[in-house]
Each structure stands twice: as structure tokens, then as C-alpha cells.
Amino acid sequence: MHGGIGGGLPPGVTIGMIPGNRPEDVFAEQVVEATKDQLIRAKLRLDVPRWTTIDDLWGVLEEVEWELTGEDVTPEEIAKEVLGRYVDRRENEDREEG
């Protein structure tokens, strides 16, 4: 469905221009899903506490996405980097406390 009569969109607007349907939005959703998958694996390996949620990873996720902007990386590569950094930081915090 494209813009024009009966299309429901303004002239010149395509579905891919609508927020949520843009390529960068689709990629962001794929990154979040890949990160959730990596988190599940990390919990099963006991790399992170079972109570860890995706919300605990947002800061690291934003940092990694910022650093890798413009790089040719997959959502899975981003997710692995996020979990790796999160685990490393938790380990460092545990060492500093103990």
C-alpha cells in the first residue's frame, strides 16, 4: 500500500517510512531479541544471576550500539558484546566488593 488515492498514506510516503517499519527500527528489534536470547543462555550457563533482566542490560546495550554505529555487525554480534561486557563488569564489581 502506497500513498495516493485509497492508499491511506500521504503522497510520497511508503510503509517503510513509518516509525516502527523503518530498517533501523527493524534492526533495533532484532538486536533486542538477540540480546534476550543471549541473556537466556547466560542464565543457563550461570554467567549472570537468574534474576537478571533485559532492563539490567540497557546501559551496556546503548553503549555498544553507540560504539558500533556505522559498523557492519549483526544483531547477534551486538548481543554477544553486550553480554560479555555485562558479565565482565559484574565480575569486576564483585572483586572490588570482596
N, C-alpha and C positions, 0 to 999 in steps of 0.2 A: 504494500500500500504506500503510495507516494502522495506528495502534495498535489493539490488540484481539486477539481470538482469531484465530490464524492469520496475523496481520499481521506478526509478527516485531518489532514495536516496542512499547515500553511504552504503556499507555493515555494518550492525550492528546498523544503525540509524533508529529510528522509528519516526512516525509523532509526538508523544508526546515529543520528544526531541527537536523539532524545537521551537525557541523562539516564543512566542505567543500561542503555543499549549501546553506548559508545565503546569502541575497542578497549580503551583504558579502563572502563568500568568492568567489562567482562574479565579483563586480565586481573584486576584487583580482586574480584570474586574468586578467581582461580587461585590466587595467592592465599587468600584466607582459607579456602578449602584444603589446599596443600599443607598449610600450617596446622590446621586442625588434625589432619592425618598424621603429620609428624609428631604432634603432641600426644596423640593416642599411642604411637609407637614408643615414644619416650617414657610414657607412663608404664607401658608393659615391660620395658627394659629396666624400670625403676631408676631412670636418669633424673626424673622430676617427681615430686610428691603427687599422689593421686588427686589431691585437691586442686592442682594447678589447672587454670582455665585459659582460654584464648585471651581473656581480658588481661591476664598477667603478662602476656607477651606483646601487647600493643606497642609499648615504648620501643622495644627491640625491633619489632616489625617495621615501625615507622623509620627508625634509624637505618635499617638495612635497605629499605626501599629507597630512601633518600640517597644513600651512598651508591646504589646500583642503578639510579636513574640514567637512562640512555645506554646502559649495558645490554648486551644480548643474552639475557638469562631467562630461564624457565621459572614458572611458579614454584616448582619443586626445589630448584636450586636456592631460591629465596627462602623457602620454608626451612630447608636444612641449615642454612646460615643462621636464621633466626633462632632455631632450637639450639644449635651449637653455642651461640653467644649467650643465650639464656642460661644454659647449663653451666658454662664456664663462669659466668657472673655469680651464680648461686654457690658454686664451689669456692670461689674466692671470698664471698661473704662469709661462708661457713668457716673457712680458715682464719679469717680476721676475727671472728667472734670467739673461736676456740683457741 
